[in-house]
Structures are given as C-alpha cells and as structure tokens.
Amino acid sequence: MQFIDQARIAVQGGRGGDGIVAFRREKYVPAGGPSGGDGGHGGAIWLQADPNLQTLLDFKYKRLFAAPEGRRGGPNRSSGAGGDDLVVRVPCGTEVRDQDSLALLGDLTEPGDRLRVAAGGRGGLGNAHYLSNRNRAPEKFTEGKDGESRQIQLELKLLAEVGIIGLPNAGKSTLISVLSAAKPKIADYPFTTLVPNLGVVRRPSGDGTVFADIPGLIAGAALGAGLGHDFLRHIERTRLLVHLVDVSSPDVVADLEVVQAELEAYGHGLKDRPRLLALNKIELVDDEALDLARQALENRWGAEVRLISAATRQGLDSLLAAVWEQLGIS
C-alpha cells in the first residue's frame, strides 16, 4: 500500500432546496390560502477519524467531495427532504487546515473524532411564510442557499509514543523489526526506508506501545534535503525519541550533531523532547573502539549512552527498560 501523508481536497456543502409558491385548492375550502412548503437544508461534510486507515492514499484519486442538495418544498406546507450529510473517513492523527489561510480547523486523533468542514446551505422559504393581513395571497418565496465551499489541506502525523531516529543506516528498521512484528525493508545501503514504519512493542504489563521508525535524516533535512524533511512531522506527537548512532561510523559525534541540528532547525519542540541515545551495531567493532566511541558520545551528550546490537539483540532489554521508565510505564 502506498504511503501518502499529505493531501489537498475541495469540499462543497449541499445547496438548500428552494421554497415554492402553492395555494390550497380543495373542494369545500374556499380561499384556502398559501401552502407552499420550505426547501430542505443541504447536506454537510464531516471528516471522521477511522483507526482502520493508515494513509491518505484515497485522496490522491478523489479530490472533490460534494454533499447532496436539499429537496424543494411541496404543497400543503410540506417541507422538502434535507440532504444527507457526507462523512469522509481519514486516518487517526490527521490535521485539517484551511488551504488559503493555513488556519488549523481541527486535529482528529481519537477513533470516531468528527469535524465539520463544510456546512450545508439553508433551505428556502415557501410562500406560506409570507401570509399576512395585508397580503392574503403572497406569491413570494426564497431560493435555497449554497452550501459552504472551501479548499482544505490534510496532513497525517503518525500516532506513536516512541520515535526511532538517526542517520541512514543507523539500524532503525532492524531495531523496530526485532522489537515488534513490523516487517520493514532492510538493506545495507542508505535510504532503504522510504516511508515511516509502525510497530507495536509489548510492555511488561502486556499492553502495546507504538514505535515509529522515521526515515533517515541528513544534513539540511529541515530545509528540504533528503527524505527526512518529508517525515519530520511524524515525530511531533511522540513522547520519547530513541536516537541511534552507528558505532562503526568514522565520527560518531558528528553523526549525533547532524541529527541534533536538524531537530533544532525543524522546531516544534523536538530538540527538547526526551531522548535516549544508543550506540548500535556494537558487534561490528572491538572493545577498544567501542569504549572510545562511547566515551566521545557521553562527553558530548552529557548522559549515559546505551550500547546495543539490533541484529544480535544485545542490550535491547536494557534499552526497553529505559524506555518504559521514561514513559512512566511499569
């Protein structure tokens, strides 16, 4: 399934039905008077969060959503039927903005959350509304009003408590694959991961916590370079970041600082997000090189650096224990 996390669509509320001019004409009822009914209201358009959806792919092929119109009024003061509301389903975690002003209209995070994005038009009035002592046979009516029309922008931000970040080839996909049932594409070259991967990791209590593997960041990602720029938004909702550094890199401190700089440049509070730092792929170096890399990172980081090997599962229990502690999970 193709992963699409941004879409622009047009929404059009249904037009209200027209009122009508009608008069009662029944045997034995002289001068029956005006009886034109009101038009029905137009349908509104609602967005609703659906936990079964994971992407905005549907909006790649359909970009215009129009609600049904209201029906015109009938004789004998019969009101026209209202247009049915149109409910458009989106993934949980979808932000909705007005395309012109970029004002935030709503944030659909919980299953079943709903947001009205286009109101239906009001129905017109029939001539029965205009009866008065001065006008016993009005022929006035009003037409239905057009529904609300707007262009909106949808932006999906994954709902994950823990985000796994790092440069390409830091081992993020391997880590999420061994911690959860996720099956990301893994290969020994940069940018294997082209889309975020989600995996559910079991807590000690048996409940699940959602982890997200975010495609690799590179220098300049916050300004649009590489793939990381497209997916930085997906770590905005995370409570904790697990930052992986490849211990076999020629300069582990430089690798740390590249990602740190991109988080600061992107903003949205990411640089202040709680973070755990781990040296990955420790099976690839000897003890002396490992100690040097660890000491260099701890001097720069100012806190403990965890040693793990996602491939051999070494140190993962300790890393998860630190994750649960940071999240306040026992």
C-alpha positions as CSV (number, residue, x, y, z in Angstrom):
1,M,0.0,0.0,0.0
2,Q,1.4,3.4,-1.0
3,F,2.0,5.7,1.9
4,I,0.6,9.2,1.4
5,D,0.6,11.6,4.3
6,Q,-0.4,14.9,2.7
7,A,-3.4,15.8,0.5
8,R,-5.4,18.8,-0.6
9,I,-9.1,18.4,-1.3
10,A,-12.1,20.6,-2.1
11,V,-15.3,20.2,-0.1
12,Q,-18.7,21.6,-1.1
13,G,-21.7,21.6,1.3
14,G,-25.1,20.8,-0.4
15,R,-27.3,23.6,-1.6
16,G,-30.5,24.1,0.2
17,G,-33.8,23.3,-1.6
18,D,-36.0,26.1,-2.9
19,G,-39.2,27.1,-1.2
20,I,-42.3,27.1,-3.5
21,V,-45.4,29.0,-4.2
22,A,-48.6,27.0,-3.8
23,F,-52.2,27.5,-2.7
24,R,-54.7,25.2,-1.2
25,R,-57.4,24.2,-3.6
26,E,-59.8,21.8,-2.1
27,K,-63.4,21.3,-2.6
28,Y,-65.5,23.0,0.2
29,V,-62.4,25.0,1.3
30,P,-62.8,28.4,-0.4
31,A,-59.8,30.7,-0.3
32,G,-57.6,28.0,1.1
33,G,-54.6,30.4,1.3
34,P,-50.9,29.9,0.6
35,S,-49.5,26.5,1.3
36,G,-46.0,26.5,-0.3
37,G,-43.5,24.5,1.8
38,D,-39.9,25.2,2.7
39,G,-37.0,23.7,1.0
40,G,-34.8,21.1,2.8
41,H,-31.4,22.0,4.1
42,G,-28.3,20.9,2.2
43,G,-26.0,18.1,3.5
44,A,-22.9,19.0,5.4
45,I,-19.5,17.4,5.0
46,W,-17.8,15.8,8.0
47,L,-14.4,14.3,8.4
48,Q,-14.2,11.3,10.8
49,A,-11.2,9.5,12.2
50,D,-11.0,5.8,11.3
51,P,-8.5,3.6,13.0
52,N,-8.5,1.2,10.1
53,L,-6.9,3.7,7.8
54,Q,-3.2,4.3,7.8
55,T,-2.7,6.6,4.8
56,L,-4.3,9.4,2.8
57,L,-4.0,7.4,-0.4
58,D,-7.7,7.6,-1.2
59,F,-7.4,11.4,-1.6
60,K,-4.8,11.0,-4.3
61,Y,-7.5,9.8,-6.7
62,K,-10.5,11.8,-5.5
63,R,-10.1,15.4,-4.6
64,L,-13.7,16.8,-4.7
65,F,-16.3,15.9,-2.2
66,A,-19.8,17.4,-2.5
67,A,-22.7,16.7,-0.2
68,P,-26.3,16.1,-1.5
69,E,-28.6,19.0,-2.1
70,G,-31.8,19.6,-0.2
71,R,-35.1,18.9,-2.0
72,R,-37.5,21.7,-2.9
73,G,-40.6,22.3,-0.8
74,G,-44.0,20.8,-1.6
75,P,-47.7,21.9,-1.4
76,N,-49.7,21.7,1.7
77,R,-46.8,23.2,3.7
78,S,-44.7,20.1,3.0
79,S,-41.0,20.7,3.7
80,G,-38.5,19.3,1.3
81,A,-36.2,16.5,2.4
82,G,-32.9,17.6,3.8
83,G,-29.7,16.4,2.0
84,D,-27.8,13.6,3.8
85,D,-24.5,14.6,5.4
86,L,-21.4,13.2,3.7
87,V,-18.9,11.6,6.1
88,V,-15.4,11.3,4.8
89,R,-13.1,8.9,6.7
90,V,-9.5,9.8,7.4
91,P,-6.7,8.1,9.4
92,C,-6.4,8.9,13.1
93,G,-3.7,11.6,13.5
94,T,-5.0,13.8,10.6
95,E,-4.6,17.5,11.0
96,V,-7.0,19.7,8.9
97,R,-6.1,23.2,7.8
98,D,-7.7,25.8,5.6
99,Q,-5.6,25.8,2.4
100,D,-5.7,29.6,2.0
101,S,-5.1,30.8,5.5
102,L,-3.4,27.7,6.8
103,A,-5.5,28.1,10.0
104,L,-5.9,24.9,11.9
105,L,-9.5,23.7,11.7
106,G,-9.2,20.5,13.7
107,D,-7.0,17.6,14.7
108,L,-8.6,14.2,14.5
109,T,-6.6,11.9,16.9
110,E,-9.1,9.6,18.5
111,P,-11.2,7.0,16.7
112,G,-14.6,8.5,15.9
113,D,-13.5,12.1,16.2
114,R,-15.5,14.2,13.8
115,L,-15.0,17.7,12.3
116,R,-17.5,19.6,10.1
117,V,-15.5,21.1,7.2
118,A,-18.4,22.4,5.1
119,A,-21.9,23.4,6.3
120,G,-24.9,22.7,4.1
121,G,-27.0,25.6,2.8
122,R,-30.3,26.6,4.3
123,G,-33.5,25.7,2.6
124,G,-35.6,28.5,1.1
125,L,-39.0,29.6,2.5
126,G,-42.3,28.8,0.8
127,N,-45.0,31.4,0.3
128,A,-46.9,30.1,3.4
129,H,-44.3,32.1,5.4
130,Y,-45.4,35.4,3.8
131,L,-49.1,35.3,4.7
132,S,-50.2,38.5,6.4
133,N,-53.3,40.5,6.9
134,R,-52.2,42.9,4.2
135,N,-51.3,40.1,1.8
136,R,-53.6,37.1,1.9
137,A,-52.3,35.5,-1.3
138,P,-48.5,36.0,-1.3
139,E,-46.6,34.8,-4.3
140,K,-43.2,35.3,-2.7
141,F,-40.7,32.6,-1.9
142,T,-37.0,32.3,-1.4
143,E,-34.4,30.1,-3.1
144,G,-32.2,27.8,-1.1
145,K,-28.7,29.0,-0.1
146,D,-25.5,27.5,-1.5
147,G,-23.5,25.3,0.9
148,E,-20.2,26.2,2.2
149,S,-17.2,25.7,-0.1
150,R,-13.6,25.6,0.8
151,Q,-10.2,24.1,0.0
152,I,-8.6,22.1,2.8
153,Q,-5.3,20.6,3.5
154,L,-4.9,17.2,5.2
155,E,-1.7,16.3,6.9
156,L,-1.2,12.9,8.6
157,K,1.0,12.8,11.7
158,L,1.5,9.3,12.9
159,L,0.4,8.5,16.4
160,A,3.4,6.8,18.0
161,E,4.6,7.2,21.6
162,V,8.2,6.4,20.7
163,G,10.1,7.6,17.6
164,I,13.3,6.0,16.4
165,I,15.6,8.5,14.7
166,G,19.1,8.6,13.3
167,L,21.1,8.9,10.1
168,P,20.5,6.5,7.2
169,N,22.0,3.0,8.0
170,A,21.9,3.6,11.8
171,G,19.8,0.4,12.1
172,K,16.4,1.9,12.8
173,S,14.5,-0.5,10.7
174,T,16.3,-3.5,12.1
175,L,15.6,-2.3,15.7
176,I,11.8,-1.9,15.1
177,S,11.7,-5.3,13.3
178,V,13.2,-7.2,16.3
179,L,11.2,-5.2,18.9
180,S,7.8,-5.7,17.2
181,A,6.1,-7.6,14.4
182,A,6.8,-4.8,11.8
183,K,8.4,-6.1,8.6
184,P,10.3,-3.1,7.1
185,K,12.5,-3.4,4.1
186,I,16.1,-3.7,5.3
187,A,19.3,-3.5,3.2
188,D,22.9,-2.4,3.6
189,Y,22.6,1.0,1.7
190,P,21.3,4.4,2.6
191,F,17.6,5.3,2.3
192,T,16.3,1.8,2.4
193,T,13.4,3.1,4.4
194,L,11.3,5.4,2.2
195,V,8.2,5.6,4.5
196,P,7.8,5.5,8.2
197,N,7.2,2.1,9.7
198,L,5.0,1.5,12.7
199,G,5.3,-1.4,15.2
200,V,3.7,-2.3,18.4
201,V,6.1,-3.3,21.2
202,R,4.7,-5.2,24.2
203,R,5.1,-3.6,27.6
204,P,5.8,-5.6,30.8
205,S,2.1,-5.3,31.5
206,G,1.2,-6.9,28.2
207,D,-0.2,-3.8,26.6
208,G,1.3,-2.4,23.5
209,T,3.2,0.8,22.8
210,V,3.5,2.1,19.3
211,F,7.0,2.8,18.0
212,A,7.8,4.6,14.7
213,D,10.9,4.2,12.6
214,I,11.4,7.5,10.9
215,P,13.3,7.6,7.6
216,G,16.9,8.8,7.9
217,L,17.7,12.4,8.4
218,I,20.7,14.1,6.7
219,A,22.2,17.5,7.0
220,G,19.8,20.1,5.7
221,A,16.7,17.8,6.1
222,A,14.7,20.6,7.9
223,L,15.3,22.8,4.9
224,G,14.1,20.1,2.4
225,A,17.1,18.0,1.8
226,G,16.8,14.2,1.6
227,L,13.9,12.1,2.8
228,G,13.9,13.2,6.5
229,H,12.2,16.5,5.7
230,D,9.1,14.8,4.5
231,F,8.7,12.8,7.7
232,L,9.9,15.0,10.5
233,R,6.2,15.8,11.1
234,H,5.7,12.2,12.2
235,I,7.8,12.6,15.4
236,E,5.9,15.8,16.5
237,R,3.4,13.7,18.5
238,T,5.9,11.3,20.1
239,R,6.6,11.4,23.8
240,L,10.1,10.0,23.6
241,L,12.8,9.7,20.9
242,V,15.3,6.9,20.7
243,H,18.3,8.2,18.8
244,L,20.6,5.6,17.2
245,V,24.2,6.2,16.2
246,D,26.2,3.7,14.1
247,V,29.2,2.8,16.2
248,S,31.2,1.9,13.0
249,S,30.9,5.5,11.7
250,P,34.2,7.4,11.3
251,D,32.9,10.2,13.6
252,V,30.0,9.3,15.9
253,V,29.9,12.7,17.5
254,A,29.4,14.4,14.1
255,D,26.6,11.9,13.4
256,L,25.0,12.9,16.6
257,E,25.3,16.6,15.9
258,V,23.8,16.3,12.4
259,V,20.5,14.9,13.7
260,Q,20.6,17.3,16.7
261,A,20.9,20.3,14.4
262,E,18.0,19.1,12.2
263,L,15.7,18.7,15.2
264,E,16.6,22.2,16.3
265,A,16.1,23.6,12.8
266,Y,12.7,22.0,12.4
267,G,11.4,23.4,15.7
268,H,8.0,22.3,17.1
269,G,9.8,21.5,20.4
270,L,11.6,18.5,19.0
271,K,15.0,19.5,20.4
272,D,13.5,19.5,23.9
273,R,11.8,16.1,23.5
274,P,13.0,13.4,26.0
275,R,15.6,11.3,24.2
276,L,17.6,8.2,24.7
277,L,20.9,7.8,22.9
278,A,22.1,4.4,21.9
279,L,25.2,3.2,20.0
280,N,24.1,0.5,17.6
281,K,25.9,-2.3,15.7
282,I,28.3,-2.9,18.6
283,E,29.0,-6.4,17.2
284,L,31.0,-4.7,14.3
285,V,33.8,-3.2,16.4
286,D,36.3,-4.4,19.1
287,D,36.1,-3.4,22.7
288,E,38.7,-0.6,22.4
289,A,36.9,1.1,19.5
290,L,33.6,0.7,21.4
291,D,34.9,2.3,24.5
292,L,36.4,5.2,22.6
293,A,33.1,5.8,20.7
294,R,31.1,5.6,23.9
295,Q,33.3,8.0,25.8
296,A,33.3,10.5,23.0
297,L,29.5,10.5,22.8
298,E,29.0,10.7,26.6
299,N,31.3,13.7,26.8
300,R,29.2,15.4,24.1
301,W,25.8,14.1,25.2
302,G,26.3,14.6,29.0
303,A,24.4,11.5,29.9
304,E,24.5,7.7,29.6
305,V,24.9,6.2,26.2
306,R,23.4,2.7,25.8
307,L,25.2,0.0,23.9
308,I,23.0,-2.2,21.7
309,S,23.1,-4.5,18.7
310,A,19.7,-4.7,17.0
311,A,21.0,-7.5,14.8
312,T,22.1,-9.8,17.7
313,R,19.5,-8.3,20.2
314,Q,22.3,-7.5,22.7
315,G,21.3,-4.7,25.1
316,L,17.7,-4.4,24.0
317,D,16.2,-5.4,27.3
318,S,18.1,-2.6,29.0
319,L,17.1,-0.2,26.3
320,L,13.4,-1.1,26.6
321,A,13.6,-0.8,30.4
322,A,14.9,2.8,30.0
323,V,12.1,3.5,27.5
324,W,9.4,2.2,30.0
325,E,11.0,4.3,32.8
326,Q,10.9,7.4,30.6
327,L,7.3,6.9,29.7
328,G,6.3,6.1,33.3
329,I,5.3,2.6,32.5
330,S,6.0,-0.3,34.9
